[in-house]
Amino acid sequence: MSTRFVLKDHVNESRLVNDRLIFSAIFAGILFTVLMARLAILQVVDHEHFDVLSNKNRVDIEPLPPQRGLIYDRNGVVLAENIPTFSLELIPEKVIELDETLSELAALFSVSSEEITDITEKIKQQRRFRHVVIRERLTEQEVAIFSANRHRFPGVDVVGRLIRHYPHGALFAHTVGYVGRINEKDQARIDEKNYKGTLQIGKTGVEKYYEDLLHGQVGYQQVETNVQGRIVRELENEPSVSGQDLFLNLDIHLQRVASEALGDYNGSIVAMDPKTGGILAIVSKPDFDPNLFVSGISLKDYAVLRDSIDRPLFDRAIRGHYPPGSTLKPFVALAGLELGVVRKNTKTYCPGWYSLPGKDHSYRCWKAHGHGKVDLKQSLAQSCDVYYYDLAHVLGIDRLHNFLDLFGFGRRTGVDIPSESRGLSPSSEWKRSARNQVWYPGETLISGIGQGFNQTTPVQLAYATSLLAMRGINALPQVARGSRENANSELSLMPIKRDDSLPIVKTSNWQVIVDSMVEVTLGQRGTAKSVGKDFPFVVAGKTGTAQVFGIKQDEKYDVETLAKRLHDHALFMAFAPAENPEFVVVVVAENGGSGSKTAAPIARKMIDQYFGVATDEH
């Protein structure tokens, strides 16, 4: 029986080949469909996105930071300016290998490891699109070195900038303030869009208070760049708007006299125009050079300022707390007159001490043997403590507090410098809430002579003196006088800030106090009788001596054996002319001892300078 052998099955092979061809065609069709769909997405759906990415390879948006407004004194003298400089800067997001780049730059420019550490910390703290300064104030040689090596450092460039400079150094350090590098705290309060390209911001003084006015508006330029990021050409440009120039009420000549007159004493001087509230001079010593902070102060230099026992960074004019001492007495006397407790002829006997009824403790007068019988004018002229012990006792602390509140004691004046302190004008309610203690009658006596819990700032005392000089007409303290948009525009004066006039019922009481303060500077027994001489007008004033620490009843104040820092503070306040005030000055000389011997002669120099009076040395 024979078996049929099939060598080749054409039907099955043909079917297999056809199946494979069909599968390949379907698979190719699917791939083609996917490819076309992807192309459609890229070309249609995501076209705009990839077009932007493509353009970013050759087109970039560069911010144009505005030029910061200048600051002038009332005479047009520049107090804060902008000077040109070159700096080496990088943008972290454009740097490929950050650590390697910093290491190579350190070798090229001899940057220390400590500086590299600081730069690394700044990069971590800031947004990656922000410029980070590596080296400021490059020399021409350093600019040339980097230009020759620029191709090695993508994302790094030499940038020409204007940086802040204070030509008068420490003279206006606390009031004008200074700018510094923008940090995380600053970023939380600024409009980031408007500060693109800006590295510095006002940190203290009017630089901070008027930041919005001084900064200006950022501009932008659209530029075409090459592969290395170098700008090839400019495509579009929206220029920045410079900040406004700021003019202050400060007078550089008066400021300089104040600084020199205070000499080696720590303390403060504040001078103002009582009619407008304009601050004419405001000095806090010791001071410092604000230029140290502009480019970033070194840790070593900052430690010297921060750790100094004299606290040069502390603005004593607006934050220093001082017992007003006897400079408070004119206000206490006015309270007695206004509230009907005393009249101008009311006399009090001063044996050199005062005791509360039924108490043994004696409160001493500065004059050990007493002043005898004194009326109100004599009490101010001779600064009799016993008169004001008795007056304060009759008034009571709460009535006294409420009256002093009218003059701003214990309240911020609203002066246009940041971080002003409130001071302290005590009351029974304050002691109960702040210390959970009752008020004692003896504390009222001490408050009557400006001691005890009483704390005032120099600017607060100047404001209160201005109110007294103007018989209650209220012009609030103000450093800034006006602004202008550019050098060719007119000065726009700021409105005088006024508050309600003081509600003194009997206007003749003002004159009683003024006449008594004139007796201080002109009277035969006045405590500052040398201050009022040789003027073509009359000066009203009041000396003050504030204790730094308490003295027990059986102890004596021995200036010869006492450490300098425990000497009394010397104070003096004055206004002139007495009948038509134009000028108010307050002097606080820390540990100066006597208001009449130390502070009053300083005030005399200020008055001489303001009125241009040529007199012998006083």
Secondary structure by P-SEA (a helix, b strand, c coil): cbbbbbcccaaaaaaaaaaaaaaaaaaaaaaaaaaaaaaaaaaccaaaaaaaaaaaacbbbbbbcccbbbbbccccccccccccbbbbbbcccccccaaaaaaaaaaaccccaaaaaaaaaaaaaccccbbbbccccccaaaaaaaaaaccccccbbbbbbbbbbbcccccccccccccccccaaaaaccccccccccccccccccccccccccccbbbbbbbbbccccccccccccbbbbbcbbbbbcccaaaaaaaaaaacccccbbbbbccccccccccccccccccccccccccaaaaaaaaaccccccccccccccccccccaaaaaaaaaaaaccccccbbbbbcccccccccccccccccccccccccaaaaaacccaaaaaaaaaaacaaaaaaaaaaaccccccccccccccccccccaaaaaaaccbbbbaaaaaaaaaccccbbbcaaaaaaaaaaaaacccccccccccccccccccccccccccccccccccccaaaaaaaaaaaaaacccccccccccccccbbbbbbbbbbbccccccccccccccccccccbbbbbbbbcccccccbbbbbbbcccccccccaaaaaaaaaaaaaccccccc
